[in-house]
Structures are given as structure tokens and as C-alpha cells.
Amino acid sequence: MYSKTAAVKNQVGLHARPATFFIQKANEFKSNIWVEKDERRVNAKSLLGVLSMGITRDMEINIIASGSDETEAVEALVELIANPTTD
């Protein structure tokens, strides 16, 4: 299991379009991946799960992965939310 904390830098947080990009990236990996905020954990590959978290700009979240490509998965998702290319 590998995890990392990151601050969301997208203007609107992880809502609608940015959340879709996040989920698409998560689905590129074989590992089980979760997003955790305030003791609540959801599947990072689930759009409804991620949207239900209400993640806004500058909020810190934990990204946790378990599996064969866990480190790569977490690092890629942290990079995506910390350095958004599309707001």
C-alpha cells in the first residue's frame, strides 16, 4: 500500500470535468485506488464517489493505492491534481 497527501489546485476542485479526468487517469492503473478526506474513503475510479466528497480548491486529500502499480498510480494522480493543465 502506498499513499500520499496532496492539495487540489484546480479552480473548481474535483467537480464534473476535472473529476472525469481524475477518474480516467485512475482507471489507467491496475491497482485499487482510493481518495480519502476527513476519515471518509471512496473509490478513485468512481465518478459518483469522487463527486460525493465535495473536494474544492486547496483542500488536502490522501490518495491511497494497493496493487502492482500502486506507486505509479498515486504519483500520477498527485501530479494531476497538484498541477492542473485545465481549469
C-alpha positions in Angstrom: 0.0 0.0 0.0 1.3 3.5 -0.9 -0.3 6.8 -0.1 0.4 10.5 -0.4 -1.3 13.7 0.6 -1.8 16.5 -2.0 -3.6 19.8 -2.2 -6.1 20.2 -5.1 -5.1 23.2 -7.2 -7.8 23.1 -9.9 -10.0 26.3 -9.8 -13.2 24.3 -9.2 -11.7 21.4 -7.2 -12.6 17.9 -8.3 -16.0 18.6 -9.8 -17.5 17.5 -13.1 -14.9 17.8 -15.8 -11.7 17.7 -13.6 -13.2 14.7 -11.7 -13.7 13.0 -15.0 -10.0 13.5 -16.0 -9.0 12.2 -12.5 -11.1 9.1 -12.8 -9.9 8.4 -16.4 -6.3 8.6 -15.1 -7.1 6.3 -12.1 -8.6 3.8 -14.5 -5.3 3.5 -16.4 -3.9 1.6 -13.4 -4.5 -2.0 -12.2 -4.2 -1.1 -8.5 -7.1 -0.4 -6.2 -7.1 3.4 -5.6 -9.0 5.4 -3.0 -9.4 9.1 -2.2 -9.6 9.9 1.4 -10.7 13.2 3.1 -11.9 13.7 6.7 -11.9 10.0 7.6 -14.1 9.2 4.5 -12.7 7.0 1.8 -14.1 6.4 -1.8 -13.1 4.5 -4.8 -11.0 6.8 -7.0 -12.3 5.1 -10.1 -15.9 6.0 -9.3 -17.2 9.3 -10.6 -20.1 9.4 -8.1 -17.8 8.5 -5.3 -15.3 11.3 -6.1 -18.0 13.9 -6.7 -19.7 13.0 -3.4 -16.6 14.1 -1.5 -17.2 17.7 -2.3 -13.5 18.4 -2.9 -12.7 22.1 -3.5 -9.6 24.1 -4.4 -6.8 24.0 -1.9 -8.4 21.1 0.0 -5.9 18.4 1.1 -6.8 14.8 0.2 -5.0 11.5 0.6 -4.6 9.3 -2.4 -4.1 5.6 -1.5 -3.3 2.7 -3.8 -2.7 -1.0 -3.3 -1.5 -3.2 -6.1 1.2 -3.9 -8.6 1.5 -0.3 -9.9 0.5 1.5 -6.7 3.4 3.9 -6.5 3.0 5.0 -10.2 -0.8 5.4 -9.7 -0.5 7.6 -6.6 2.3 9.7 -8.1 0.4 10.3 -11.4 -2.8 11.3 -9.6 -1.0 13.6 -7.2 0.7 15.3 -10.2 -2.7 15.7 -11.9 -4.4 17.4 -9.0 -1.4 19.5 -7.9 -0.5 20.8 -11.4 -3.8 21.0 -13.4 -3.4 21.8 -17.1 -7.1 22.5 -17.5 -9.2 24.6 -15.1 
